[in-house]
Amino acid sequence: MDSDLFKKAQSIALPETDAERLEWLRLIRSRRVGPVTFHRLIAEHGSARAALDALPEIARAAGVESYSICPAEVAHHEVAQARKAGAKMLCWGTADYPTALMDLPDAPPLLWALGNISLLSRPMVALVGARNASSLGLRMARRLAETLAEAGFVITSGLARGIDAEAHAAALSLGTVAVQAGGVDVIYPLENAGLADQIATEGCRISEQPMGLQPQARHFPLRNRVISGLSRAVVVVEAASRSGSLITARTALDQGREVLAVPGHPFDARAAGCNLLIRDGASLIRSAADVIEAIGPLAMPPSNPQAAPRDIAPPPTPQPLPGPVPARRPLADISALHSHILSRLGPSPLAEDQLIRDLAMPPSHLSPALLALELEGKIERRAGGLLSRIG
């Protein structure tokens, strides 16, 4: 294999021209290139142009034949759609990209944004919860959002019905950010179309997905990691014992964010997830004062300086388990491992411990690959340490 395919990590040249931004878009839209792979390619090859040139040969080395990168025409079409919708492209590391996402190993390489992008540089708190929320849950979400927004925090959520919509509406005049699972120009659910229009005018809507993409189940965990990544803390107002809100909470813990939960009645299934979080160590929240006490007033890293450096280091490699830092592995090896894992999984759940035994690999090698596959929507984690393949 050509040793030049896998170069040593180097600083990243940020896109400055329309042509360079188009190359970033083509790279992230290329088949089998997710956020983690994107950053790895950029780090190894120095620029999106060089990564695009090397990608077909890397794919062949990983056993993928007839690989083709995203055509320029497809990227041009997406840019045209964004221009029509009034969306702006925010590239990782540039001055208007959210600083809070910069330290994530799977940070979106680019975001499409509609509305007031200055909100993305302010401190945020996420409010998430049940779609079929109770009246008490909705009141609690509204009170928390209003009070936290008055204290200077931007409220971020996922534009879903129930708790999300209530939090967005309550904070609309002071600052709210909606992270969408589909394209930033696609409203889901349709019942929130009016609210979405208001957020685009007074707040900000963002998405890492292609323009025009209708959201599917696998896109929501990806959206949730952006919600938690943007935020200093995730507050769960109501959530069932198995819900997307708990995925957001788990992701927040992995990202080093605070997880806070509003308790509920033990007989109410909509509060079961919150009660479980509190049992497992999440801070109990009774009011916005409890949130501010847990995280500190306006406790967030400073925003990106306007004069951002041209060459900056790539995001850190994920380290989900304690211990020594493993050696960097070439993309061909990573791709082969992903294929090996997927070949062992099917729709029927398999215990993660059994998968480790089947593959005869140490958990420290397997865990980053499982995380990457989960974020790419190829596998699903279930209760009891079970894994299953999606699709």
C-alpha angles and dihedrals in degrees: 000000000000107000090207090071091076110047127183116270113272138175117289120245105218119224113261104164133055089249092055092047089051089054090053089051092049091050097051091043093052117110116275093007111124127169095276092048091045093056091044092052093047091047092050098043103029099229141036090246093057091044091052090051092051098041100085092052091046089052091050090050088054091052098259110133127199092020117172129184123234107288118244089237091061092051092046089052092052091049089051090051090050092050090051091050093045094243123151125215115234113195124204112267098015123121097261096044113107109267091208090067096049096088095052115107088215097041113155107262088218139008132201111222133193120190134004105003092182086079088069091069094054126088113274140200120195121222114194136161151122124346090212092049123173122243089253090051092051091049091050092049091049093049094047093047094048095047096043091047090051088052089058103264123131111228115227128189143141105269091242122143118269120022095008094054093044092052093048093049094048094051097037098109094046103037138303135170123203118203110204128209094211131036115321088242093054116086116212124208097025091216087072094055093110092049091047090054090051092050091051088054102039104016134019136271120199138178137171092207126099118275112269095020114147108221119249130189094268092057096062098070087051090051091047093057089056092050092053093038092057093050137078088213140008115222114198110203102178128355138157119237090263110035143125090255090065089051087055090049093050091048090049090056091050089052094050095251125139118259117209129176139194110227122233141188113294091231094055110091089201089065097045094095094049091049090050091051091051091047089053095050109280115142114259112238125205099160144353088273089066090052093051091046090053097049104021126243111302091343103173137120115267117271124260112283114244090238098059117186115259094224119040135164120267120252116278122271111256114264106186094163129050119249140074118338109260121232116266111263125213118253092247090061092046092049091049091050091050090052091048092051093048091050089059095049131072139163091288111082119253124196113251090226089056091050090053090052093046092052093040090221131136113254091239089065096042101045098068090049092050091049092051092049091048092051090048089055095244099116135029129214116219135189116289096034094291126151131198135178120248118221 
